[in-house]
Amino acid sequence: MRRLIAVFALLLSVVACGTLENASDGTRMQVQGPYLLMSGTITSRTPATFARRLAENPRIDTVVLGQIDGSIDAKATHRMGRQIRRLGLATELRSGSVVDSGGVELFIAGAKRRMAPGAALRVHSWRNGYREGSSFPRQSPKHQMTRRYMAEMLGNDSFYWFTLQAAPSDGIHKMTADEIRRYGLLTRP
């Protein structure tokens, strides 16, 4: 009985951690002149902090992504991405920036997108329970939200389908310069 209670308590703490993690803002944001420097994990709380920073600092014209290890709330990421695009803000990766998964979705929202040598964009598939995103048929409604967002940002959905095949959800694929060029992730200067 004690063992069952301990297992239940452990399970409850794991579930609570995920809820608490999304209930707090997992990003750090710092303003330096026209730059909003951002790093961390995008959560459901990040868009409110992001909007507040932009409102308090109307000179911001570029969102600089440092170490973004992804997002635990795709809707929040897409909300921020649409705000970046609507305001005409640029997105930038500096040397040493490593942007993973949902962070790449935020990066592609920039009206202008720049990437310094030494920066990395890394992608992978998503998972729904025990199923990889790539295992769902192309017509599945499970694809629609992110597929539409990427098509909105890049003009077509080919990058979405690439991410599903690049690596499984528990892996990561560092994009090559050729892949970045092929999918139009950077804008011309």
Backbone as a printed PyTorch tensor [residue, N CA C, xyz], in Angstrom:
tensor([[[  0.8180,  -1.1850,   0.0000],
         [  0.0000,   0.0000,   0.0000],
         [  0.8710,   1.2620,   0.0000]],

        [[  1.9140,   1.2490,   0.8600],
         [  2.8180,   2.4080,   0.9020],
         [  3.4720,   2.6350,  -0.4540]],

        [[  3.8490,   1.5430,  -1.0790],
         [  4.4940,   1.6380,  -2.3890],
         [  3.5310,   2.2620,  -3.4080]],

        [[  2.2760,   1.8630,  -3.3780],
         [  1.2670,   2.4100,  -4.2790],
         [  1.0800,   3.9050,  -4.0290]],

        [[  1.0430,   4.3000,  -2.7690],
         [  0.9040,   5.7170,  -2.4140],
         [  2.1300,   6.4970,  -2.8980]],

        [[  3.3090,   5.9410,  -2.7270],
         [  4.5340,   6.6130,  -3.1870],
         [  4.5400,   6.7840,  -4.7040]],

        [[  4.1180,   5.7390,  -5.4290],
         [  4.0520,   5.8270,  -6.8880],
         [  3.0380,   6.8890,  -7.3030]],

        [[  1.8810,   6.9040,  -6.6420],
         [  0.8590,   7.8980,  -6.9440],
         [  1.3690,   9.3150,  -6.6620]],

        [[  2.0540,   9.5030,  -5.5460],
         [  2.6050,  10.8190,  -5.2000],
         [  3.6410,  11.2590,  -6.2270]],

        [[  4.4780,  10.3320,  -6.6620],
         [  5.4700,  10.6530,  -7.6820],
         [  4.8010,  11.0540,  -8.9870]],

        [[  3.7930,  10.3080,  -9.4000],
         [  3.0560,  10.6160, -10.6230],
         [  2.3960,  11.9860, -10.5190]],

        [[  1.7860,  12.2670,  -9.4020],
         [  1.1420,  13.5600,  -9.1790],
         [  2.1590,  14.6950,  -9.2440]],

        [[  3.3410,  14.5030,  -8.6870],
         [  4.3580,  15.5530,  -8.7170],
         [  4.8620,  15.8000, -10.1330]],

        [[  4.9650,  14.7500, -10.9400],
         [  5.3950,  14.9060, -12.3280],
         [  4.3580,  15.7100, -13.1060]],

        [[  3.0800,  15.3790, -12.9420],
         [  2.0090,  16.1100, -13.6220],
         [  1.9900,  17.5550, -13.1480]],

        [[  2.1370,  17.7820, -11.8590],
         [  2.1250,  19.1430, -11.3160],
         [  3.2880,  19.9590, -11.8500]],

        [[  4.4410,  19.3470, -12.0260],
         [  5.6000,  20.0780, -12.5630],
         [  5.3110,  20.6210, -13.9460]],

        [[  4.7080,  19.8190, -14.8100],
         [  4.3690,  20.2890, -16.1470],
         [  3.3890,  21.4430, -16.0960]],

        [[  2.4000,  21.3580, -15.2150],
         [  1.4160,  22.4220, -15.0630],
         [  2.0820,  23.6700, -14.5150]],

        [[  2.8960,  23.5220, -13.4780],
         [  3.5880,  24.6720, -12.9160],
         [  4.5580,  25.2900, -13.9150]],

        [[  5.2250,  24.4360, -14.6840],
         [  6.1730,  24.9380, -15.6710],
         [  5.4670,  25.8300, -16.6810]],

        [[  4.2770,  25.4360, -17.1310],
         [  3.5470,  26.2260, -18.1100],
         [  2.8710,  27.4280, -17.4570]],

        [[  2.6590,  27.3880, -16.1530],
         [  2.0100,  28.4960, -15.4550],
         [  2.9750,  29.6370, -15.1590]],

        [[  4.2490,  29.4140, -15.3620],
         [  5.2200,  30.4840, -15.1670],
         [  5.8390,  30.8310, -16.5150]],

        [[  6.4120,  31.9930, -16.5900],
         [  7.0710,  32.3910, -17.8260],
         [  8.4740,  31.8200, -17.8140]],

        [[  8.7600,  30.9090, -18.7300],
         [ 10.0530,  30.2390, -18.7750],
         [ 11.1070,  30.9730, -19.5670]],

        [[ 10.8210,  32.2190, -19.9450],
         [ 11.7960,  32.9750, -20.7320],
         [ 12.3860,  34.1210, -19.9240]],

        [[ 13.5500,  34.5380, -20.3650],
         [ 14.1800,  35.7360, -19.8380],
         [ 14.2190,  36.7500, -20.9720]],

        [[ 13.7980,  37.9670, -20.6970],
         [ 13.7900,  39.0190, -21.7100],
         [ 14.4930,  40.2460, -21.1700]],

        [[ 15.3630,  40.7950, -21.9930],
         [ 16.1140,  41.9790, -21.6150],
         [ 16.1210,  42.9320, -22.8070]],

        [[ 15.9020,  44.2000, -22.5410],
         [ 15.8860,  45.2030, -23.6000],
         [ 17.2350,  45.9060, -23.6380]],

        [[ 17.8020,  46.0050, -24.8430],
         [ 19.0370,  46.7620, -25.0740],
         [ 18.8040,  47.6300, -26.3020]],

        [[ 18.4300,  48.8880, -26.0570],
         [ 18.1340,  49.7900, -27.1730],
         [ 16.9830,  49.2440, -28.0000]],

        [[ 17.2010,  49.0560, -29.3100],
         [ 16.1190,  48.5560, -30.1640],
         [ 15.9970,  47.0240, -30.1740]],

        [[ 16.7660,  46.3480, -29.3170],
         [ 16.7830,  44.8820, -29.3020],
         [ 16.0850,  44.3340, -28.0620]],

        [[ 15.2400,  43.3210, -28.2740],
         [ 14.6770,  42.5530, -27.1720],
         [ 15.3860,  41.2090, -27.2000]],

        [[ 16.2470,  40.9590, -26.1930],
         [ 16.9930,  39.7130, -26.0940],
         [ 16.1410,  38.7050, -25.3370]],

        [[ 16.0040,  37.5210, -25.9100],
         [ 15.1160,  36.5220, -25.3210],
         [ 15.7920,  35.1620, -25.2850]],

        [[ 15.6240,  34.4420, -24.1700],
         [ 16.1240,  33.0760, -24.0680],
         [ 15.2380,  32.3020, -23.0970]],

        [[ 15.3130,  30.9740, -23.1650],
         [ 14.5330,  30.1280, -22.2710],
         [ 13.5280,  29.2750, -23.0140]],

        [[ 12.4360,  28.9370, -22.3300],
         [ 11.3680,  28.1030, -22.8660],
         [ 10.0890,  28.9250, -22.9790]],

        [[  9.4340,  28.8560, -24.1210],
         [  8.1870,  29.5930, -24.3250],
         [  7.0540,  28.8140, -23.6580]],

        [[  6.3160,  29.5090, -22.7700],
         [  5.1820,  28.9000, -22.0630],
         [  3.9220,  29.7130, -22.3640]],

        [[  2.8210,  29.3210, -21.7480],
         [  1.5670,  30.0470, -21.9540],
         [  1.6370,  31.4650, -21.4000]],

        [[  2.5550,  31.7330, -20.5080],
         [  2.6980,  33.0680, -19.9200],
         [  3.6180,  33.9950, -20.7180]],

        [[  4.4060,  33.4490, -21.6000],
         [  5.4010,  34.2520, -22.3230],
         [  4.7770,  35.3600, -23.1730]],

        [[  3.6520,  35.1400, -23.8790],
         [  3.1020,  36.2240, -24.7010],
         [  2.7540,  37.4860, -23.9070]],

        [[  2.2720,  37.3460, -22.6840],
         [  1.9290,  38.5250, -21.8750],
         [  3.1820,  39.3130, -21.5140]],

        [[  4.2380,  38.6180, -21.1240],
         [  5.5010,  39.2950, -20.8170],
         [  6.0540,  39.9660, -22.0690]],

        [[  5.9920,  39.2670, -23.1760],
         [  6.4650,  39.7740, -24.4630],
         [  5.7120,  41.0530, -24.8450]],

        [[  4.3970,  41.0250, -24.7650],
         [  3.5830,  42.2040, -25.1120],
         [  3.8920,  43.3770, -24.1870]],

        [[  4.1030,  43.0890, -22.9110],
         [  4.4270,  44.1440, -21.9430],
         [  5.7740,  44.7970, -22.2690]],

        [[  6.7700,  43.9690, -22.5890],
         [  8.0920,  44.5160, -22.9460],
         [  8.0000,  45.4020, -24.1890]],

        [[  7.2420,  44.9570, -25.1760],
         [  7.0940,  45.7540, -26.3960],
         [  6.3660,  47.0650, -26.1130]],

        [[  5.3140,  47.0180, -25.2980],
         [  4.5570,  48.2320, -24.9700],
         [  5.4100,  49.2230, -24.1830]],

        [[  6.2510,  48.7170, -23.2980],
         [  7.1030,  49.5880, -22.4740],
         [  8.2960,  50.1430, -23.2490]],

        [[  8.6260,  49.5290, -24.3720],
         [  9.8230,  49.8960, -25.1390],
         [  9.4790,  50.0000, -26.6230]],

        [[  8.8110,  51.0770, -27.0230],
         [  8.3510,  51.1900, -28.4070],
         [  9.4710,  51.2710, -29.4460]],

        [[ 10.7120,  51.4690, -29.0100],
         [ 11.8500,  51.5150, -29.9600],
         [ 12.2980,  50.1300, -30.4130]],

        [[ 11.8120,  49.0750, -29.7810],
         [ 12.2310,  47.7190, -30.1590],
         [ 11.8550,  47.4670, -31.6140]],

        [[ 12.8560,  47.0440, -32.3910],
         [ 12.5780,  46.6740, -33.7840],
         [ 13.0950,  45.2800, -34.1290]],

        [[ 13.8060,  44.6400, -33.1700],
         [ 14.3930,  43.3200, -33.4300],
         [ 14.2930,  42.4430, -32.1830]],

        [[ 13.8410,  41.2110, -32.3940],
         [ 13.8220,  40.2110, -31.3260],
         [ 15.0230,  39.3000, -31.5560]],

        [[ 15.9450,  39.2970, -30.6080],
         [ 17.1640,  38.4890, -30.6980],
         [ 16.9540,  37.2350, -29.8570]],

        [[ 17.0040,  36.0880, -30.5240],
         [ 16.8250,  34.8110, -29.8250],
         [ 18.1950,  34.2540, -29.4690]],

        [[ 18.3840,  33.9700, -28.1930],
         [ 19.6520,  33.4190, -27.7170],
         [ 19.5790,  31.9090, -27.6450]],

        [[ 19.3690,  31.3930, -26.4520],
         [ 19.2080,  29.9520, -26.2320],
         [ 17.7180,  29.6950, -26.0030]],

        [[ 17.0400,  29.2380, -27.0310],
         [ 15.6170,  28.9140, -26.9120],
         [ 15.4910,  27.4050, -27.0570]],

        [[ 15.1160,  26.7520, -25.9610],
         [ 15.0530,  25.2930, -26.0120],
         [ 13.6800,  24.7870, -26.4120]],

        [[ 12.8480,  25.6570, -26.9320],
         [ 11.5700,  25.2360, -27.4730],
         [ 10.3990,  25.8880, -26.7840]],

        [[  9.2500,  25.2540, -26.9590],
         [  7.9930,  25.7780, -26.4500],
         [  7.1820,  24.6310, -25.8610]],

        [[  6.4780,  24.9150, -24.7780],
         [  5.5450,  23.9260, -24.2580],
         [  4.1110,  24.3800, -24.5170]],

        [[  3.9670,  25.4250, -25.3340],
         [  2.6410,  25.9200, -25.7050],
         [  2.7060,  26.4890, -27.1180]],

        [[  2.3440,  25.6720, -28.0950],
         [  2.4200,  26.1000, -29.5000],
         [  1.5090,  27.2890, -29.7770]],

        [[  0.3360,  27.3290, -29.1600],
         [ -0.5730,  28.4610, -29.3870],
         [  0.0630,  29.7610, -28.9110]],

        [[  0.7370,  29.7210, -27.7810],
         [  1.4200,  30.9120, -27.2670],
         [  2.5230,  31.3470, -28.2320]],

        [[  3.2770,  30.3910, -28.7430],
         [  4.3510,  30.6920, -29.6870],
         [  3.7830,  31.3400, -30.9380]],

        [[  2.7110,  30.7950, -31.4700],
         [  2.1120,  31.3330, -32.6850],
         [  1.5110,  32.7150, -32.4430]],

        [[  0.9400,  32.9360, -31.2650],
         [  0.4090,  34.2610, -30.9200],
         [  1.5300,  35.3020, -30.9430]],

        [[  2.6730,  34.9520, -30.3430],
         [  3.8200,  35.8680, -30.3470],
         [  4.3500,  36.0710, -31.7650]],

        [[  4.4260,  34.9880, -32.5320],
         [  4.9070,  35.0790, -33.8990],
         [  4.0480,  35.9970, -34.7440]],

        [[  2.7500,  35.8850, -34.6060],
         [  1.8500,  36.7670, -35.3730],
         [  1.9990,  38.2220, -34.9290]],

        [[  2.2790,  38.4410, -33.6580],
         [  2.5070,  39.8080, -33.1790],
         [  3.8000,  40.3620, -33.7730]],

        [[  4.8520,  39.5450, -33.8100],
         [  6.1150,  39.9650, -34.4190],
         [  5.8790,  40.3710, -35.8720]],

        [[  5.1660,  39.5320, -36.6070],
         [  4.9220,  39.8140, -38.0270],
         [  4.0440,  41.0590, -38.1980]],

        [[  2.9770,  41.1740, -37.4160],
         [  2.0570,  42.3160, -37.5120],
         [  2.7860,  43.6390, -37.2460]],

        [[  3.7360,  43.6240, -36.3010],
         [  4.4810,  44.8420, -35.9620],
         [  5.6730,  45.0750, -36.8890]],

        [[  5.9590,  44.1320, -37.7830],
         [  7.0790,  44.2920, -38.7120],
         [  8.4390,  44.1700, -38.0450]],

        [[  8.5140,  43.4390, -36.9280],
         [  9.7840,  43.2870, -36.2130],
         [ 10.6780,  42.2730, -36.9280]],

        [[ 11.9740,  42.4810, -36.8170],
         [ 12.9590,  41.5200, -37.3290],
         [ 13.2400,  40.4870, -36.2460]],

        [[ 13.7100,  39.3350, -36.6560],
         [ 14.2340,  38.3420, -35.7120],
         [ 15.6860,  38.0920, -36.0840]],

        [[ 16.4910,  37.8260, -35.0690],
         [ 17.9390,  37.6990, -35.2920],
         [ 18.5220,  36.6160, -34.4040]],

        [[ 19.4600,  35.8700, -34.9770],
         [ 20.2620,  34.9160, -34.2130],
         [ 21.7010,  35.4150, -34.2560]],

        [[ 22.3170,  35.5120, -33.1110],
         [ 23.7150,  35.9340, -33.0400],
         [ 24.6050,  34.7070, -32.9380]],

        [[ 25.8910,  34.9070, -33.1340],
         [ 26.8340,  33.8100, -33.0170],
         [ 26.6590,  33.1610, -31.6500]],

        [[ 26.4870,  31.8650, -31.6260],
         [ 26.2750,  31.1610, -30.3650],
         [ 24.8080,  30.9280, -30.0370]],

        [[ 23.8860,  31.5750, -30.7550],
         [ 22.4600,  31.3080, -30.5320],
         [ 22.1500,  29.8660, -30.9260]],

        [[ 21.3560,  29.1990, -30.1020],
         [ 20.8710,  27.8590, -30.4200],
         [ 19.3640,  27.8850, -30.1920]],

        [[ 18.6160,  27.7310, -31.2690],
         [ 17.1640,  27.8550, -31.2140],
         [ 16.5480,  26.5320, -31.6680]],

        [[ 15.7950,  25.9270, -30.7720],
         [ 15.2100,  24.6110, -31.0080],
         [ 13.6960,  24.6890, -31.1820]],

        [[ 13.1820,  23.7880, -31.9870],
         [ 11.7730,  23.4280, -32.0450],
         [ 10.8420,  24.6300, -32.1480]],

        [[ 10.0190,  24.8730, -31.1310],
         [  9.0870,  25.9990, -31.1450],
         [  9.7790,  27.3360, -31.2510]],

        [[ 11.0290,  27.4210, -30.8180],
         [ 11.7920,  28.6560, -30.9800],
         [ 12.0250,  28.9720, -32.4510]],

        [[ 12.1750,  27.9250, -33.2710],
         [ 12.3370,  28.1200, -34.7160],
         [ 11.0390,  28.6780, -35.2850]],

        [[  9.9070,  28.2150, -34.7760],
         [  8.6190,  28.7460, -35.2150],
         [  8.5100,  30.2310, -34.8900]],

        [[  9.0620,  30.6530, -33.7650],
         [  9.0620,  32.0700, -33.4290],
         [ 10.0150,  32.8350, -34.3490]],

        [[ 11.1700,  32.2810, -34.6070],
         [ 12.1610,  32.9330, -35.4670],
         [ 11.6000,  33.2310, -36.8550]],

        [[ 10.8730,  32.2820, -37.4560],
         [ 10.3990,  32.4770, -38.8290],
         [  9.3300,  33.5600, -38.9360]],

        [[  8.8550,  34.0880, -37.8260],
         [  7.8570,  35.1560, -37.8500],
         [  8.4600,  36.5060, -38.2120]],

        [[  9.7610,  36.6650, -38.0990],
         [ 10.3870,  37.9570, -38.3490],
         [ 10.1100,  38.4770, -39.7520]],

        [[  9.7870,  39.7610, -39.8340],
         [  9.6050,  40.3820, -41.1470],
         [ 10.9340,  40.3320, -41.9040]],

        [[ 12.0270,  40.4730, -41.1640],
         [ 13.3850,  40.2410, -41.6620],
         [ 14.0050,  39.2470, -40.7070]],

        [[ 14.7220,  38.2660, -41.2580],
         [ 15.3080,  37.2060, -40.4290],
         [ 16.7900,  37.0910, -40.7420]],

        [[ 17.6190,  37.3060, -39.7000],
         [ 19.0750,  37.2670, -39.8620],
         [ 19.6660,  36.2110, -38.9360]],

        [[ 20.7710,  35.6190, -39.4030],
         [ 21.4320,  34.5670, -38.6320],
         [ 22.9390,  34.7190, -38.8010]],

        [[ 23.6400,  34.9260, -37.7040],
         [ 25.0990,  35.0760, -37.7450],
         [ 25.7640,  33.7050, -37.8610]],

        [[ 26.9590,  33.6660, -38.4450],
         [ 27.7260,  32.4090, -38.4440],
         [ 27.9070,  31.9330, -36.9980]],

        [[ 27.7760,  30.6360, -36.8020],
         [ 27.9200,  30.0680, -35.4610],
         [ 26.5930,  29.8760, -34.7460]],

        [[ 25.4990,  30.3850, -35.3070],
         [ 24.1690,  30.1750, -34.7240],
         [ 23.6010,  28.8620, -35.2540]],

        [[ 22.6270,  28.3040, -34.5480],
         [ 22.0340,  27.0280, -34.9670],
         [ 20.5170,  27.0680, -34.8500]],

        [[ 19.8610,  26.5190, -35.8700],
         [ 18.4250,  26.2570, -35.8560],
         [ 18.2610,  24.7470, -35.8240]],

        [[ 17.4860,  24.2430, -34.8510],
         [ 17.3590,  22.7930, -34.6910],
         [ 15.8800,  22.4250, -34.6030]],

        [[ 15.5070,  21.3850, -35.3420],
         [ 14.0950,  21.0180, -35.4600],
         [ 13.8810,  19.5290, -35.1980]],

        [[ 12.6280,  19.1800, -34.9620],
         [ 12.2350,  17.7870, -34.8050],
         [ 10.7240,  17.6880, -34.9410]],

        [[ 10.2260,  16.4710, -34.9750],
         [  8.7950,  16.2150, -35.0360],
         [  8.1580,  16.5020, -33.6810]],

        [[  6.8640,  16.5280, -33.6450],
         [  6.1320,  16.6400, -32.3830],
         [  5.5330,  15.2750, -32.0560]],

        [[  5.0540,  15.1670, -30.8450],
         [  4.4590,  13.9050, -30.3970],
         [  3.0960,  14.2090, -29.7710]],

        [[  2.1310,  13.3380, -30.0620],
         [  0.8080,  13.4190, -29.4560],
         [  0.6020,  12.1090, -28.7100]],

        [[  0.7820,  12.1420, -27.4150],
         [  0.7230,  10.9010, -26.6430],
         [  1.8860,  10.0170, -27.0360]],

        [[  1.5820,   8.8630, -27.6180],
         [  2.6290,   7.9300, -28.0180],
         [  2.8920,   7.9540, -29.5220]],

        [[  2.2440,   8.8610, -30.2370],
         [  2.3780,   8.8990, -31.6970],
         [  3.1890,  10.0890, -32.1530]],

        [[  4.1330,   9.8180, -33.0430],
         [  4.9180,  10.8790, -33.6700],
         [  4.0290,  11.6490, -34.6440]],

        [[  4.2840,  12.9350, -34.7840],
         [  3.5330,  13.7440, -35.7310],
         [  3.6020,  13.1940, -37.1380]],

        [[  4.7420,  12.6340, -37.4980],
         [  4.9240,  12.0980, -38.8500],
         [  4.0680,  10.8640, -39.1040]],

        [[  3.5260,  10.2410, -38.0660],
         [  2.7150,   9.0350, -38.2530],
         [  1.2530,   9.3540, -38.5900]],

        [[  0.8470,  10.6030, -38.4310],
         [ -0.5200,  10.9810, -38.7770],
         [ -0.6090,  11.2420, -40.2790]],

        [[ -1.7100,  10.8530, -40.9270],
         [ -1.8580,  11.1460, -42.3590],
         [ -1.8160,  12.6510, -42.6120]],

        [[ -1.3710,  13.0470, -43.7870],
         [ -1.2470,  14.4720, -44.1130],
         [ -2.5540,  15.2360, -43.9380]],

        [[ -3.6720,  14.5810, -44.1400],
         [ -4.9720,  15.2450, -44.0380],
         [ -5.4740,  15.3430, -42.5920]],

        [[ -4.7450,  14.7880, -41.6490],
         [ -5.1860,  14.7850, -40.2520],
         [ -5.3070,  16.2040, -39.7020]],

        [[ -6.3780,  16.4660, -38.9640],
         [ -6.5270,  17.7700, -38.3090],
         [ -5.3870,  18.0750, -37.3270]],

        [[ -4.6620,  17.0520, -36.8810],
         [ -3.5500,  17.2480, -35.9430],
         [ -2.4490,  18.1260, -36.5430]],

        [[ -2.3360,  18.1490, -37.8610],
         [ -1.3040,  18.9370, -38.5350],
         [ -1.7040,  20.4020, -38.7320]],

        [[ -2.9860,  20.6880, -38.7060],
         [ -3.4670,  21.9630, -39.2280],
         [ -2.9190,  23.2130, -38.5520]],

        [[ -2.8950,  23.2630, -37.2400],
         [ -2.5000,  24.5040, -36.5690],
         [ -1.0780,  24.9330, -36.9570]],

        [[ -0.1160,  24.0570, -36.8100],
         [  1.2760,  24.4290, -37.0860],
         [  1.5360,  24.5060, -38.5810]],

        [[  0.9290,  23.6300, -39.3620],
         [  1.0930,  23.6830, -40.8180],
         [  0.6080,  25.0270, -41.3560]],

        [[ -0.5590,  25.4750, -40.9180],
         [ -1.0980,  26.7720, -41.3640],
         [ -0.2100,  27.9300, -40.9260]],

        [[  0.2560,  27.8720, -39.6780],
         [  1.1260,  28.9410, -39.1680],
         [  2.3850,  29.0580, -40.0180]],

        [[  3.0360,  27.9310, -40.2860],
         [  4.2750,  27.9710, -41.0760],
         [  4.0080,  28.4610, -42.4950]],

        [[  2.8940,  28.0580, -43.0860],
         [  2.5380,  28.5380, -44.4240],
         [  2.2940,  30.0440, -44.3950]],

        [[  1.6720,  30.5190, -43.3350],
         [  1.4280,  31.9540, -43.1710],
         [  2.7430,  32.7330, -43.0860]],

        [[  3.7110,  32.1900, -42.3760],
         [  4.9800,  32.8830, -42.1760],
         [  5.9190,  32.7610, -43.3850]],

        [[  5.9120,  31.6250, -44.0540],
         [  6.9060,  31.3590, -45.1090],
         [  6.3160,  31.2910, -46.5230]],

        [[  4.9960,  31.3630, -46.6450],
         [  4.3870,  31.3420, -47.9670],
         [  3.9420,  29.9680, -48.4390]],

        [[  4.4060,  28.9060, -47.7730],
         [  3.9600,  27.5370, -48.0680],
         [  4.2680,  26.6680, -46.8510]],

        [[  3.7890,  25.4340, -46.8900],
         [  3.9290,  24.5640, -45.7140],
         [  5.0510,  23.5260, -45.8330]],

        [[  5.9140,  23.6560, -46.8220],
         [  6.9560,  22.6340, -47.0230],
         [  7.9020,  22.5140, -45.8240]],

        [[  8.1800,  23.6090, -45.1430],
         [  9.0550,  23.5440, -43.9770],
         [  8.4170,  22.7030, -42.8670]],

        [[  7.1160,  22.8060, -42.7050],
         [  6.4220,  22.0030, -41.6900],
         [  6.6570,  20.5160, -41.9360]],

        [[  6.4550,  20.0790, -43.1750],
         [  6.6040,  18.6570, -43.4900],
         [  8.0580,  18.2160, -43.3210]],

        [[  8.9930,  19.1090, -43.6120],
         [ 10.4180,  18.8070, -43.3990],
         [ 10.6950,  18.5340, -41.9180]],

        [[ 10.1550,  19.3800, -41.0250],
         [ 10.4430,  19.2130, -39.5890],
         [  9.9630,  17.8680, -39.0690]],

        [[  8.8450,  17.3760, -39.6120],
         [  8.3170,  16.0900, -39.1560],
         [  9.2590,  14.9370, -39.4890]],

        [[  9.9870,  15.0690, -40.5960],
         [ 10.8750,  13.9990, -41.0440],
         [ 12.3220,  14.1850, -40.5840]],

        [[ 12.6870,  15.3880, -40.1520],
         [ 14.0810,  15.7030, -39.8310],
         [ 14.6170,  14.9020, -38.6450]],

        [[ 13.7720,  14.7200, -37.6280],
         [ 14.1790,  13.9700, -36.4300],
         [ 12.9210,  13.6000, -35.6580]],

        [[ 12.9550,  12.5000, -34.9040],
         [ 11.8000,  12.1560, -34.0640],
         [ 11.6760,  13.1660, -32.9170]],

        [[ 10.5490,  13.1300, -32.2300],
         [ 10.2820,  14.0940, -31.1650],
         [ 11.3030,  14.0410, -30.0320]],

        [[ 11.9300,  12.9010, -29.8190],
         [ 12.9310,  12.8000, -28.7540],
         [ 14.3490,  13.0120, -29.2750]],

        [[ 14.4670,  13.4630, -30.5300],
         [ 15.7660,  13.7740, -31.1280],
         [ 15.7840,  15.2300, -31.5760]],

        [[ 16.8360,  15.5880, -32.2820],
         [ 16.9540,  16.9650, -32.7860],
         [ 17.8120,  16.9310, -34.0450]],

        [[ 17.5190,  17.8070, -34.9840],
         [ 18.2800,  17.9060, -36.2320],
         [ 18.7620,  19.3360, -36.3850]],

        [[ 20.0640,  19.5110, -36.4460],
         [ 20.6290,  20.8360, -36.6970],
         [ 20.5620,  21.0820, -38.2020]],

        [[ 19.8660,  22.1440, -38.5690],
         [ 19.6720,  22.4340, -39.9850],
         [ 20.9780,  22.8670, -40.6400]],

        [[ 21.1590,  22.4160, -41.8610],
         [ 22.3220,  22.8190, -42.6450],
         [ 22.0360,  24.1480, -43.3280]],

        [[ 23.0850,  24.7870, -43.8100],
         [ 22.9200,  26.0460, -44.5500],
         [ 22.0410,  25.8310, -45.7760]],

        [[ 22.2070,  24.6930, -46.4440],
         [ 21.3980,  24.3950, -47.6250],
         [ 19.9200,  24.2470, -47.2550]],

        [[ 19.6170,  23.5730, -46.1500],
         [ 18.2240,  23.4320, -45.7160],
         [ 17.6200,  24.7720, -45.3370]],

        [[ 18.3830,  25.5990, -44.6520],
         [ 17.9060,  26.9290, -44.2570],
         [ 17.5780,  27.7470, -45.5030]],

        [[ 18.4240,  27.6580, -46.4940],
         [ 18.2040,  28.3610, -47.7660],
         [ 16.9950,  27.7740, -48.5050]],

        [[ 16.9390,  26.4510, -48.6090],
         [ 15.8640,  25.7720, -49.3420],
         [ 14.4780,  26.1430, -48.8130]],

        [[ 14.3360,  26.2640, -47.5050],
         [ 13.0290,  26.5610, -46.9300],
         [ 12.8030,  28.0550, -46.6770]],

        [[ 13.7250,  28.8900, -47.0960],
         [ 13.5370,  30.3420, -47.0330],
         [ 13.4610,  30.8940, -45.6300]],

        [[ 14.2610,  30.3370, -44.7180],
         [ 14.1770,  30.7860, -43.3270],
         [ 14.8420,  32.1350, -43.0960]],

        [[ 15.7570,  32.5320, -43.9640],
         [ 16.3980,  33.8400, -43.8340],
         [ 15.8790,  34.7570, -44.9450]],

        [[ 15.8100,  36.0340, -44.6320],
         [ 15.4410,  37.0090, -45.6640],
         [ 16.7130,  37.6140, -46.2240]],

        [[ 16.5930,  38.2380, -47.3460],
         [ 17.7760,  38.8910, -47.9360],
         [ 18.0070,  40.2220, -47.2340]],

        [[ 19.2850,  40.6030, -47.1200],
         [ 19.6030,  41.8730, -46.4210],
         [ 18.9990,  43.0830, -47.0810]]])
